[in-house]
Structures are given as structure tokens and as C-alpha cells.
């Protein structure tokens, strides 16, 4: 009697466990779930790329400092300054205006303008 109860309980537990596993897998394979997983992976990849960029910038800065020290350049402030901002009026002077050039594309008759018959 106890044997039968034991095996009945074991079979019922195994059935519940297998049903739960199958239902979880089916939910994971639904389109909404797959889209959410893809979005999560994309966000994770973005974070990894951002961290990689930060690591590269840090490494570049460290190496630049090593090169400055090796070359005996101690004043790094002058090299990092940007030029002063130009005003809009200065950009509109004739020396900065860009002229448009008209190009002539060859027509269907050929590059010389004569028919090639």
C-alpha cells in the first residue's frame, strides 16, 4: 500500500514538474517574450559598448600622459585649448562664402554631344 502511494506521489510530482517546465518554455517562445528578450540583449550590448568606449578613452588618456612624460612635455593646457568661437557675421564674409559650380552631365548622345550612330 505504501509502495503504491509513494509511486503515485512521485509520478504526480514528476508530471507537475514537467508541465511547469513545458509551460515556461512555451511562454519564452511567444513573440512578445522573444521581442522583450531581443530588446534586453540590445540594451545590454549598448551598455557593453559604452563601457568599452569609456575604457578606450581612459586608456588613451593614460597613454597620452605617458607619452607627454616620456617626451618631457609638461604643459598640456596649451595643446587642449580650442580656438575662440567665430561669430555668425565673420562666417558670412565673402572669403567664407561657398560658390556653387554647375556641372554639365553628358546627355544620352554621348560625352561630346554628337550622336554615336
N, C-alpha and C positions, 0 to 999 in steps of 0.2 A: 504494500500500500504506500509506504513512504517512498519507494523507488519510483512509482508512477507519479506521485505528486512532485518529486524532485525533477523528473524529466519533463513533466508538463510545465512546471515553472521555468525551467531552463529554456525550453522551446518557445514559450511565450515571451520571455525576456529577449531571446535572440531575434524573434520576429519584430518586436517593438524597436530594438536597436537597428535592425536592417531597414525597417520602414523609415525611421528617423533619418538615417544616412542617405537613403534614396531621395527623400523629400528635400533634404538640404542641397543635394547635388542638383536636383531639378530646379530649385529656386535660384541657384547660382548660374544656371544656364539660360535663364529667362532673359529676353532682350534688355529689359530695364536694368537688371543686375549686371549684365555684360557691359552696358553703357557706363554704369557707375564705376565698374572696375577699370575700364579704359580711362575714364576721367581721373580716377585716383592715380593710375600709373603715369598719366601725363603730368599731373601736378607734382608727383614725386620726382619725375625726370627733370622738371623745371627747377625744383629745389636743388637737385644734384648739380645741374648745370650752373646755377647761380653760385653754389658753394665752390665749384671748380673755378669759376671766374674770379671769385674772391681769393682763392688760393693762388691763382696765377698772378693776380695783381700784387699780392703780398710777396710772392717770390720775386717778381720783377723789381719791386721796391727794395727788397733786401739786396738783390744782386746789384742794383744801381748804386746803393750805398757802398757796397764792397768795391765797385769799380771806382767810385769817387775817391774812396780812401786809398786805393792802390795807385791812382794817378795823382794823388796829392791835391785834389780839388776839394777844398773845404767849404767854399761859399756856394751853396746850392740854390740860394734865393734868387740870384740873377737869372739863372737858366730856367726857372719855373715861372717867371713873370710873363703875363700875357700882354700883348700890345694894347694901348689905350683904345677904347671903343670909338669908332668913327660915327660922326653924325650923319643923318639922312641927307642933309644938304651937301656934304662932302662927297657922298656917293653919286649924287646926281650931276656933278660937274662933267663937262664934255669929255675929259680924259677917261672917265669910267663908264661912259655910255657905250653900249654894245650896238653895233650896226648890224642889220640883217642883210645877208647876202642871198641873192636869188640864184638858185641853181636851175639849170635847164636840163631836164631829163630827156634822153633820146626817145623819140616817138616810135610808132610801130614801123616806120620806114627804115630805121637803122640810125646809127650814130651820126652819119654825115648828112642826113636829111634827104638823101636820094633813095629812090626805091631800089631794092636789090632783086629785080626780076631778071 
